[in-house]
Amino acid sequence: MATVHVVLPYSLYTLARSGAEIELDIAGPITLAAVLGALEAAYPMLAGALRDRATGRRRPLVRFFACQDDQSNLSPDALLPEAVVTGREPLIIVGAIAGG
């Protein structure tokens, strides 16, 4: 069992009625899919906000960062960096950023 720290943007932690940083206990391989599954299980109101409910694919304007690296386009089943798994670094979720 690993405790993963997740940092949410304002819009998501307001929707979840939580703080900006959440701790999730996750068993098994620590992948982005596992973290998102645990996050949605703990905060059902976030289901569909980060990934499409039908396909499980990341929403286009949502980004995931771990250890200052963009994890958004990696396979959801790829293992997250060891620093995230051990709780030394958070998984940071960045909400929609668009301009024009």
Backbone hydrogen bonds in HBPLUS format (Angstrom, degrees):
<---DONOR---> <-ACCEPTOR-->    atom                        ^
c    i                          cat <-CA-CA->   ^        H-A-AA   ^      H-
h    n   atom  resd res      DA  || num        DHA   H-A  angle D-A-AA Bond
n    s   type  num  typ     dist DA aas  dist angle  dist       angle   num
A0002-ALA N   A0026-ILE O   2.83 MM  24  5.30 168.0  1.84 147.5 150.2     1
A0026-ILE N   A0002-ALA O   2.75 MM  24  5.30 162.8  1.78 157.1 162.4     2
A0004-VAL N   A0024-LEU O   2.78 MM  20  5.21 162.0  1.81 156.9 156.1     3
A0024-LEU N   A0004-VAL O   2.85 MM  20  5.21 161.0  1.89 149.3 155.7     4
A0091-LEU N   A0005-HIS O   2.80 MM  86  6.24 160.6  1.84 158.5 161.6     5
A0006-VAL N   A0022-ILE O   2.77 MM  16  5.16 164.7  1.79 156.8 161.9     6
A0022-ILE N   A0006-VAL O   2.78 MM  16  5.16 163.5  1.81 153.5 159.0     7
A0007-VAL N   A0091-LEU O   2.87 MM  84  6.23 160.8  1.91 153.0 157.8     8
A0093-ILE N   A0007-VAL O   2.89 MM  86  6.03 172.5  1.90 168.1 169.4     9
A0008-LEU N   A0020-ALA O   2.73 MM  12  5.17 168.1  1.75 160.0 162.9    10
A0012-LEU N   A0009-PRO O   3.01 MM   3  5.55 126.1  2.31 112.8 126.0    11
A0013-TYR N   A0009-PRO O   2.99 MM   4  6.27 167.4  2.01 164.1 168.3    12
A0014-THR N   A0010-TYR O   2.92 MM   4  5.92 148.9  2.02 151.4 159.2    13
A0015-LEU N   A0011-SER O   3.19 MM   4  6.22 154.1  2.26 129.4 136.5    14
A0016-ALA N   A0012-LEU O   2.86 MM   4  6.03 153.4  1.93 146.5 154.0    15
A0017-ARG N   A0013-TYR O   2.99 MM   4  5.77 113.2  2.45 123.6 137.9    16
A0018-SER N   A0013-TYR O   3.00 MM   5  5.22 168.2  2.02 152.8 156.7    17
A0017-ARG N   A0014-THR O   3.12 MM   3  4.92 143.8  2.25  94.3 105.2    18
A0080-LEU N   A0030-ILE O   2.90 MM  50  6.05 169.8  1.91 164.2 161.2    19
A0035-VAL N   A0031-THR O   3.00 MM   4  6.28 160.6  2.03 152.3 157.2    20
A0036-LEU N   A0032-LEU O   2.89 MM   4  6.08 167.8  1.90 155.7 159.2    21
A0033-ALA N   A0076-PRO O   2.90 MM  43  4.93 161.7  1.93 145.2 139.0    22
A0037-GLY N   A0033-ALA O   2.89 MM   4  5.98 152.9  1.96 142.6 150.6    23
A0038-ALA N   A0034-ALA O   2.95 MM   4  6.16 159.1  2.00 146.7 151.9    24
A0039-LEU N   A0035-VAL O   2.84 MM   4  6.03 154.8  1.91 149.0 156.8    25
A0040-GLU N   A0036-LEU O   2.89 MM   4  6.03 163.3  1.92 149.1 153.0    26
A0041-ALA N   A0037-GLY O   2.94 MM   4  6.08 143.2  2.08 140.1 150.7    27
A0042-ALA N   A0038-ALA O   2.95 MM   4  6.10 155.6  2.01 145.7 151.6    28
A0043-TYR N   A0039-LEU O   2.84 MM   4  5.91 146.6  1.95 144.6 154.7    29
A0046-LEU N   A0043-TYR O   2.91 MM   3  5.81 169.4  1.92 131.0 134.6    30
A0047-ALA N   A0044-PRO O   3.05 MM   3  5.39 160.2  2.09 110.8 117.1    31
A0049-ALA N   A0046-LEU O   2.86 MM   3  5.23 161.7  1.90 131.2 135.9    32
A0059-ARG N   A0050-LEU O   2.88 MM   9  5.59 164.1  1.91 140.5 136.9    33
A0052-ASP N   A0057-ARG O   2.76 MM   5  5.39 155.6  1.82 158.4 157.6    34
A0056-GLY N   A0052-ASP O   2.74 MM   4  4.92 142.5  1.88 134.3 144.7    35
A0062-VAL N   A0059-ARG O   3.18 MM   3  5.53 170.0  2.19 120.8 122.6    36
A0063-ARG N   A0094-VAL O   3.01 MM  31  5.13 167.4  2.03 149.6 153.7    37
A0094-VAL N   A0063-ARG O   2.91 MM  31  5.13 168.2  1.92 146.4 150.3    38
A0071-GLN N   A0064-PHE O   2.71 MM   7  5.32 164.4  1.73 154.8 159.0    39
A0065-PHE N   A0092-ILE O   2.80 MM  27  5.02 162.4  1.83 150.3 156.0    40
A0092-ILE N   A0065-PHE O   2.79 MM  27  5.02 169.3  1.80 159.3 159.4    41
A0066-ALA N   A0069-ASP O   2.95 MM   3  5.35 159.2  1.99 152.0 154.8    42
A0069-ASP N   A0066-ALA O   2.93 MM   3  5.35 159.6  1.97 114.9 121.8    43
A0074-LEU N   A0071-GLN O   3.25 MM   3  5.50 159.5  2.29 109.5 115.7    44
A0078-ALA N   A0075-SER O   2.98 MM   3  5.27 168.6  1.99 116.9 118.9    45
A0084-VAL N   A0081-PRO O   3.00 MM   3  5.53 137.1  2.19 112.7 123.6    46
A0085-VAL N   A0081-PRO O   3.18 MM   4  6.55 159.6  2.22 149.7 155.8    47
A0086-THR N   A0082-GLU O   2.91 MM   4  6.10 153.4  1.98 154.3 160.3    48
A0088-ARG N   A0083-ALA O   2.87 MM   5  5.07 121.5  2.22 152.9 165.3    49
A0089-GLU N   A0083-ALA O   2.97 MM   6  5.30 153.5  2.04 127.4 124.7    50
A0087-GLY N   A0084-VAL O   3.15 MM   3  5.07 151.0  2.23  98.7 107.5    51
